[in-house]
Amino acid sequence: MSQGSAAIEAFLDREAAVAVVTCYASALDARDWAAYRALFADEIAIDYGAIGSLVATVSADEWTTRCRTLEGFDATAHQLHNVSAIIDGDRATVTSVVDAVHIVGVEDRTLLGDLIGRYTHRLVRQNGWKIAGVTLAVVAYPAGKEAFEAAFAAARAIFAGENPA
């Protein structure tokens, strides 16, 4: 393989890994749970401890089901930027900055749960790239941590069929 061909292959490999992470955010916002589940290896190491959530290795099905709580929101927007991918054989690490906006209407008001964070997605090559781990580190809560927690509490209640008021 020529040096030019190797460089093109390496570029395409990085872009494929980045595309998986971009789809992670897009599928969440679209509530496309089949597409979301298809992004993962069968077991994934989740570390969302920074927001008081899950820190465990779970099945991809369990994680996908857990994320369906986002259906309690009226809208979400997970915007990724400063995306970088490092490939090491059949493993990849994709890091990005995420601005995650979560909006939910409760009675006569709208709650905004916004956070800026850093994602680290660990991927493995299994018929293409699959996510084997995700870590979320929080950088800031632009609307305040209390607002973020209130929006999530309301969305969880709505998802569970309860009145969040």
N, C-alpha and C positions, 0 to 999 in steps of 0.2 A: 504494500500500500504506500502510495506516495505521501510525502509530508503534507501536501495540500489536501489530499483525501482524508488523512488522519485528522487534520484540523477541522475539516467539515464534519466528519463523524462525531468528534468531540463536541462541537457546537450544537449539532442536532441532538445529541444525548442530553446536554444541559438544558436545551429548550424543551425537550420532552419531560424532563423532571420538573421544570418550572411550570409547564402546562398542567401537570397533575395538581400542583398546589393552587394554581389559579382556579382550576375546576372545583377544588375544595371550597373556596369562598363562593364561587358562582352557584354551585349546587345548594349550599346552605341558603342563600338568598332566594333562590328559585323554588325552594322546598322540593327539590328533585331527589327524593330519597334513594331511588334505584341508582341514579348516577353517582350520588354521594357514596353509597355502599360500595360501588364498583371501584372506587379509588383505593381501597384498603387491602392490605394483606389480611389473612384470617384473624390474626391477633394483633392488637396495637397497644403500644405503651402511651397512655394519655397522662399529661401533666398540666392540668388546668387549676392547680392549687393556688396560683396567684389570684384567682377570683373566687376562691373558696369552693371550688368544684372538684371534680374527680382527679385523683392521682392513683392510677392503677393500670395494670395490663388487662385488657378486656377483649372480648370478641368484637369484630367489626360490626356484627349485627347488633350487639348491645349498645355500642357507641352510637350507631345510626339511630336506633330507637330513642336513646337518651336525647339526641340532638333535635328530635321532633318537637321538643318543648318550644322551639323557636316558632312553631305554628301559632303560639299564643300572642305573638307580636303582630301588629298591623304591617310592619315592614322592617327589614334589616338591610344593611349595606356593609359588607365586609370588603373594604377597599385595600388592596395590597400594593405596596410600592417598595422601592429599594430592594428588589428581589435579587438574590444571589444563589447560585447552585455550585456545589463542589461535588464532583464525581470521583469515587474511589472504587474502581472495579464494578462490582454489582451492588454497591451502596452509594447513596447520595444524601447530601444534607442541603436542604433549601431553606434559607433564612429570608425573612421579609418583615417589613413594618406593616402593621394592620391598623387601620382606623375603622373600628367596628361600631356602627350606629344601629341602635335598637329602638324602635318607636312603637308605643302601645297607647291606645286611647282608653281612658277609664272615666266613665261618666262624662263630665263636661270638660275634662282636661286631657292633655297629651303628655305622656311621660317619655323622656328621652334618656336612654342609657347609652352613653358613649364611652369608648375606651380607645386609647392608643396603646399598642403593644408590639411585641416582637414575637413572631412565630418562628419556631424551628421545627421543620418537618424532616423526619428521617425516612428515607425511601429505600426499598429493596427492589432488585430487578426480578420480576416474576411475570413472564409474558408481558413485558413492558414494566414501567415503574409503578410500584404500589406503596402506599403510605404504611409504614410500620411503627411510627411514633410521631406524636405532636406535643410540643411544649408551647405554652403561652406565657409570656412574661409581660406584666403590665408596666407601661411607662407613665401613663397619666389617665385620669378620668376628667376630660374637659368639662363635663357638666356636674362633676362631683361624684365621689364614690357612693354617697347616699342616693343620689338620683339613679345611678346605675343599678344599685341593689333594689330600689323601689320598682324600677321598670321590670327587672327580672322577676321579682315577687309577683307583680301584677300579671305578667305573661304566663308564669307557671300556674297561677290561679285560673286564668282564662282557659289555658290548655286542659286543666283538670276539670273544667266545667263549673268552676266556682265563681262567685261574684267577688272581684278583687277590691271593691270599694271599701 
